[in-house]
Amino acid sequence: MLKSALVSILLAGLVTTGTARAEEKSSTNAEAAPVSCTQESLAALNTKAAAATDADKKKTAMGHLDLAKKSMDAKDMDGCAMHLKEAANDLGAATK
């Protein structure tokens, strides 16, 4: 009897924890902006990267922004969006 009660309590805790994490993740995603391959997105992330204080993050983000620009010039909008998203992630911006 005690064993089944403990199992029930543990399962209830796991379900509650999982639900809380799912809600937390969905609220984070609701705040995240989708990344699209536009000159405006590229310019905004370039500005943010230029102001970055973490040298490693700045270098990585600038590399992705360079690749995003090259993809944009080659009309590879999916590749451009992917690199913009990576740059945003490097800079700590929330994206979808």
Helices and strands as residue ranges (DSSP letters): H 2-31, H 39-51, H 55-73, H 77-90
